[in-house]
């Protein structure tokens, strides 16, 4: 998973359907700076020099090529493989952080190159494991009991037996991955960067249509909101043909790579890699499309509140308009105290880890009020076994949405820290993205509830309850909207029925009408705004399953907190040493593929929507 995926997905228009809290930029506050010299490398040159350690780790691993002749040798090779991952991930995180601090830093290109080179030099290892027969593996395991913790990892590698290419072919594909499947996102970014989206004049001065979109969307002046909305989509439209070229070539490249690996198409390859059944996943997406009225009901609630406040019908550009009261913004300095209180219910261990992450004195968070030129505007976290977790947030304005993003990305960082401190093997430190997303999304639900419970008046409490739904409660359905759109684009490109931007418009309109009552002509270009389709193809399905699971955690947490929290923390600390369905069943008794997950979540959403529909 590419690191900033969580935030870039949530910045899409309908994923941001909740009201933003700011009417003006948050008060100036001192920035938080991540101490890369302390936790990663003393300087860019030091990082370059330290790549000798990665080269040595790769050389050690490659020394086992053709020599997995015993259980002891296989164990040593697995240890060498983990060391490569440990060293590589430290370099990767450092380069990504540098690139995010300055998008013009050479680290941006260096990260992609290092990843491609490392993948190419480790591709042989899976082939070596697959060359071992089941009988050999049983004999090796019996002779070397130390292999026991790695048995699932070996099974996981063998799961791809029918899809691996000969070693020389796989190595070649890995080396040319940037030219095959990565250039499209680079082109997408360059096209958007070259578009003069412009500014909108407000009473507080001119605001940038893209960089200050949240502030414009939440401006009290409807003319400002409308102008910002239309300028944004006009900008998209000016580059639509070139962006369509990038998207269509993304789809073709991903489908071709999947077919080379003996999958029918890219969605099937992606879903299977997540331990999801492709046919069941497609059925779930279609089922959620048929239940898109949940999102439409929320739009109606918003429309009712908006008309009562402004005396006018709700328009697409009013989805983030401020309510009757202007919700307070939160200074950066207040965040440690706030999150300490929010996560007290998770127990002292989780609370202490989150406290340590956002303690400015620790240098583990990089957050800048108002952002900075060339700085990545989104949020993410990095961390791996043997490395310290770091939180990054490019532009902090103090809105509730900002608080929610930090709860989410901080959740990723704390999860990684918990795995590391509890000795999770590096080979089990990564797992399906939807499990990662479910844990982070659950943090956002708990935050919104805390804010509602501690609101000083009923209007503000209602505002935070709407945030609960708009930012994360309905995230599974907004995720399904994007995932269903992407699935349909892949199907239609393969069928030859999508050839250009006009065809993409038609598909977008057909999918979106299942989830929204808005039909503004600008929204036909919404496919341009779904950044993850270019950045991390087919990742959006993680928000579907992640959103459904987060709601399920919330139900369990609400009904019996004392029982749920210890089991939940045990799951976080465990890592990914089994298929996701097995982990969820073992720790939380949650059935990932059964009908009860969507049914129970639908009942919860219906209850929360009815509370708002009946309220003032």
N, C-alpha and C positions, 0 to 999 in steps of 0.2 A: 504494500500500500504506500502510495506517495504521501509524505508527511502532512501537507496542509489540507488533505482532502476534507476533513470534517468541517472546517470553516468555509472553504470555497463552495461546498454544497449548500450550507445554510445561508449563504449570502444571495442565493437565487431568489427571485421575487416572491414566489409563493411559499418558499420555505421560511421567508422572513415575514409571514403574514401578520404576526403579532405587532402591536403598536410599539414603536421605538419610544424611548423615554425622554429624549433630549429635545428641547426647543432651541437650545444654543449649545455651543461647544462647552464641554466640562471645564471647570476652573483649572488653570494651569497647576501642574503638580510635578514634582521632581520625578524623573524617569527612573525605572528599575533597569539595571544593566546586568546581563549575564556575564559571569566571569569565565570566559572561555579559556583564558590562560591558566586558571586554577584547575578547571575540571577536564580540559581537553589538551590543548597544545599551547606552548608559550608564545608562538608566533606562526605565521604562515610558513616561514622557512623551517621551523621546528616540525611542523606537520609534514612538509615535504621530506625532510630527513627521516622522519619516523616511518615513512612508507617502506623503508628497508625492513622493518619488523613484519609488515604485511607480506613483502616479497619472501622473507624467510619462512613465514607461516605457510604460504602457498607452496614453497619448495618442499617443506616437510610433508605436507599433505600429498603432493604429487609423488613423493617417494614411495607411497603405498600402492601406486598404480601397478596392477598385475600381481600384487603380493598379499592379497587377503587370503592367506592359506591356513589361518587358524583363528580361533576365537580371540586369542590375545592380540593378534595383528589387527583384527577388525575393531576391537576396542580401542587400540592405539590410534587407528585411522579416524575413528569417530571423535576422539579427543582432538586430533589435529584439525578435523573439519570444524569443530566448535571454536577452536582457537582462531581460525581464519575468520569466522563470522564475528567473533568478539573484536578482533583488531579492525576488521573492515568497517564494522558498524560505528566504531569510534571515529574513524576518519570521515565516514559518510555524514555523521551527525555534525561534526565540526564544519565541513564544507557547506552543508545545507544551512547552518546557522549563519555563516559568513555571507552566503548568497542572499539570505533573507534580510540581513542588515544592509546590504547594498547589492541591488539586482545587477549592477554593472561589474561586480567583483568577478575575477577569473575563476573563483571557486564554483560558480554556477556551472560552467562547462566541465570543470575538473571532476565534479561529483558524478556526472553522467558517464564520463569516460572511465572513472575508477570502478564504477558499478559494472559497466559492460566488460571491462578487462577481468575483473574478479569472477564474474559469472562464467566467462569463457574458460578460465583456468580451473574452475571447480566442477565444470559440467561432467567430467569423467567419473566423478565419485558415484553418482547414481547408477551409472552403467556398471561400475565395479560391484555394487551391491546387488543389482539385478542379475549379474552373472552367477551369483550364488544360488544354488537350488534350495528349495524348502528343507530338504534333508540336511544339506550342509549347515543351514542356519540353526536347525535344531541341535545338530552335533556341536556347533560352535557355542551355542548358548549353554549346553550342558557342560562343556569343558571350561567355559569362562563365565561363571556366575555374575561377574561384573557387567556383563552385557545386558542383564535383566532390565535396567532402567531405560535402555535404548530400543527395546523390542518394538514399541509402537512407532518410533521414528523409522526403523527399518521397514516395518509394515507400510508406513506412509509412503516411503520411497517406492516400494514395490507396487503400490496402488497405481502408479503411473506406468507400469511395465508396458502396456499396450500402446503408450503414447510417446515413449522416448524414441528419439532418432539415434542413428549411429553416432558415436562420439564425435567424429570429425565434422559431421553435419551440424550437430547441436552446438559445438564450439564455434563454428563459422557463423551460425545464426546469432549467437550471443555477442560475438564481436561486432556484427553489423546491426544490432538492435537499434542503435540511435538513427541509422539511416533507413531502417525498415519501419519502425513503429513509434519513434520519438519525435521526428521532425515535424509531424503534424501539429503537435501542441506548441512547439516553438513558433511555427507559422501563425497559429491562432493568437498567441500572445503578441507577436509583432504586428499583426493586423490591428488588434484592439489598441495597442500602444500608439499606433499611427493615426487613429481616428480622433479628430478634434471634437470631442463631446461638448466642450465648452463649459461655461459657468452659468449660474443663475444668481441674479441679484436679490439679496434679502435685506431686511432691515439691519442685519449685522454684518453686511458686506457680501461680496461675491463668493459663492461656494462652488467647488468643483463638482461636476455632475457625477463623476465616477468615484473620486477619492473621498468625497463627503456626501455620498449618496444617502446614508442613514440620516444625517442631519437634515437634508433636503426633504426626504420622505416624511419626516416627522415635523416639518415646519408648520406652524399654525395657519399660515397663509395658503389657501387652496390654489391660488394662481402659481405660487412657487412650486407646490407639489406637482401640479399639472405640467408646468414647463419642464421641470426636472425629469419627469416620467417620459415626456415626449421627446426631449432632447436625447435621453439615453437610448430609446428605441430607434430614433432617427439615426443616431450614430451606428447602432447595430446594423440597420438597414443599408447604410452606405458601404458596409464591407461584407454584405451577405453572400455575394457570389464567391468571393475568395474564401470566406469562412466555410461555406458549403463544400468547396473543394477540399479544404482541410478535413472536414468531418467525414465526407464520403471516402476519402483515402484512408482515414483512420479505420473506418468500418471494413473496407476492403483488405487492408493490411492485417487487421485482427482476424478476420474470417480466413484469410489465406494461411496465416500462422497456425490457426486452429486445425485447419484441414491437413496441413503438412504433418501435424502431430496426431492425425487420425481421429479428430473430433468432427462432428457434422458442421459445427459453426462455432463462432467465438462465444456466444452466450452459454452454450453447453459446456465448453471448456472452462469458462469462469465459474459456473455454478458447481460443477463437479469438483473443482479445486477447493471449494468452500464446504465440501461434504454435503451439498444440496443436490437433490434429484432435479435435473433440468425440467422434466415434464411437470413435476409438482410445483416447481418455482413459477413456471409460466402460468399454471392454473391459479396459483395464489395471486399473482399480479392481476390477472383478469378478474378474479373474484373481488379484489380490492377496488378495481375500477368500477365494478357493479355496485359497490358500497361507497362510492365516492360522495354520496349525499352527506356523509359526516362532515366533509370539508365544506360542502355547500351550506349546511346548517350553520356552521361557524361564520360563513360569510353573511348569512342573514342576521345573525346576532350582531355582527359588526355593523351591518347596514342599519339596523334598528337603532343602535347606540349612536351611530354617526348622524342619522337624520334628527334624532332627538337633540343632539348637541349643536349641529350646524344648520338644521332646517333645510337640508338639501340631500338628494339621493347620493349614496355611496358610489364613487367611481374607482376604477382600478388604481389610480394614483393616490387614493385616500386610505389605502389599507394600513398605512403606518401613521395616519394622522393622530395628533395627540387627543386624548379624551378631554372631559370637562376640566379636569385638573391637570396641571403639568407635573408628571411624576418627577421626583427628585433625581438628580444625577449623583453619582457616588464618586467622591475623590479617590484617587489611587491609594492614598495613605490609609483610607478606611477599610481597604479590602482584607488585610490580615484579620482584623477583628470580626468582620462579617463572616468570612468563611470558617473561622474558628467556631462560631456559633452554629452555622448551618450544618457542619459535619460532626457536631458533638454526638448526634444520634447514631453515627457510624462506629462509635467506640473510640477509645483513646489512641489506639495504634494508627488508624486511618487519619484521625484528626491531627495527630502529631506529624504525620508525613505530609499532609496538606499544608500545615503551618510552616514546616521547614521549607517547602517548595516556594512559598510566596513571601518568605521573610526576606526583605531586601538586603539584609546584612549577609545572607548566604550566597547571593549572586547566582541564584538558580532560576531567575525569571528575568526576561527582557521585555519590558512593556514601556511604550512611549506615548504619553498623552498627546493627541493631535497628530501622531505619526511623524514622518520625516521623508524628505525627497529620496527616491530610489529604494525606499524601504518597503519590503513586502507588507501589505496591508492586513493580511489575515492572521490566523493563529494556528499553532500546532505545538507539539511537544516531541522531544527526542529522548532517547535513553535505551540502554541495552545492558545485558549482563556485563558487569565490570566497568560500566560508565554511569555517570551521574545524570539523572533525568533533568532536563531543562525545559521550561515553559517559554514560549515566544508568542507575543501579541503585538502586531505591527502598529495598530492605531487604537488608542483607548480614548473614548469620549465620555465614559462614565454612565452610559445608558444601561438599562436593564439587559439589553441584548449583549452588551459587552460583558456584564457580570455572568451571563449564562454561558458565553463562549469560554470564559476563563474557568468556570466550573467544569465544563466539558473537557477542555484540553488539559486542565490540571488533573482531571480524573485519569486521563491517559498516562500522565507523568507519574502519578501516585501508584497506579496499577503496575507500571514497569518497576518502580522502586520496590513495591511489595514483593514482586516476583524475585527480584535480585536479592533482596535481603533475606528471603526464605530459601535461597539456594536452588531456585529453578534452573535446570540445565539450559544452557544457551540454545540448544536445539529445540527446546520447548517454550522459548520466550516469545515466539510469534505464533499466531493462530489466525483463524478466520476473522476477517475484518468486522463482521456483524457482531461477534462477541465483544470485541474491543469497543465498538460503537454503542452497544447496549449498556455497557458499564458507564460510559461517559454521558450518555443521554439520561440515564437514571439520575445522575448528579443534578442535571438541569431541572428535572421534575421536582426533586427535593428542594432545590433552591427556590423555585417559584412558589411552592407551598409555604416555605418558611417566610418568604416575603409577604405573602397574603395573610398568614397567621399573625404577623407582627406589624401589619399596616396600621397606621394611626386612624384611619377612617374607612367607611364602607366603600367609597368610590375607589380608593387606592387598592383595597382588597380585591375588588372586582377586576381592576386592571391587571393585577398579578395572576388572578385565576384565568383571565383570558390569555396571559402570557404562557401559563401552564399548557394550554391547548395549542396556542398559535406557534410557539417556538418548538415544543417537543411532544406534547400530547398527541398531536395529529401528524407527527413526523413520519410515521409509518405510511400514512396515506399520501403525504407530499413526496415521500421517497418513492412510493409506488407510482405516482404520477410521472416522475422522471425516469424510473426504471422501466415502466411500461412504454414510455416514449422511446427510450433507447432500444428496448427489445423490438419494438415495431419497426424502427429505422433499420436495424440489422436484418430483420425478416424481409423488409421491402427492398433493401439494396440487393440482397441475395436473389430476390425474385425479379429484379430489374424494373421495379415500379417507382423507385426513387432515383432520379438522375440529376436533380438540380435543387436550387433554393426554393423554387415554387413548390416542388413536391414535398420538401421538408416542411414548408408552411402548412400544407394540407394535412399531413400526418399529425403535426403539432396541434392543430385546431381540433382534429377528431379525438385525440387522446385527452386534451385539456377539458373538453366539454363534459367529460365524465366527473371531473373534480371541481369545476368552477362555473359560476353563472356569468362571468365576465366574457365578453366577446369583442373587446376593443381591437381594431385592426392592427394596432402595434403588436399585440400579443401573439400574432401568428409567427413572429420572429423569436419567440421565447426559446427555441432550440439553440439560439446563439448564446443565451445566458446560462445554459446548463454546462458550466465549465468542466465538470468532471467527465463528460463524454469525450473530451479532448485530452484532458490531463491524465485521467486514470480510467480508461474505458471499462464500462460495465461494473464500476464500483458502486453505483447508486443502489443496487439491490441490497447492499449491506445496511442501508438506512431503513429498508423495509423490515427485514428480520430484526435489526437492532432496535428499531422503534417498537415493534411488537413485544420484544423481550423486556425492554425498559418498562413498558406498561405493566407487564406481568410482575416484574420485580416490585413495582410500586404497589400493586395489589397485595402481594405477600408482606411487604414492609408495613403497609397500613393496617393489615388485619392482625399481624402478630410480630411486632418489631423484635422482641426479645428472641424469638425463635429464628427469624429470618437473618438478622445481621451477622451472627457468628457463621452461619452457613454460607452467606454471601461472601464474607471476607475470606473464608477458606477457599472458595472458588477463585477469588482474585489472586490469592497467594499460590495457587496450585500450578499455574501455567497450563500448557495445552498438550498434555501427555495422553490424550484420548480424543476421539471424534467429539465435536461440539454437542451433539445430541446426547451422548453418553455422559459428558461432564454436567450438563444441565440437569439430567435425570438424577445423577449421583448426588449432587450437592443441593439442588433445590427442588427436586421432584417435578421438573417442568418438562412437558412433552413438546419438543420442537416441531415435529411434523404433524401432530394430531390436530383435529379441528377445534379443540378446546382453546388453543392459544388465541386465534382470531376471534372466536366466540366470546371468550371472557373479556378480551380487550375491547370488543365492541360494546359489551354491556357497561364497562367502565366509562368509555367515551360517551355513551348515551346518557349515563348518569350525570357526568360533568357538563354536558351540553344542556341538559334539562335544567340544571341549577342556574345556568346563565340565562336560559330562555325564560325562566320564571322570575328571575331577579329584577331589580330596578334598572 
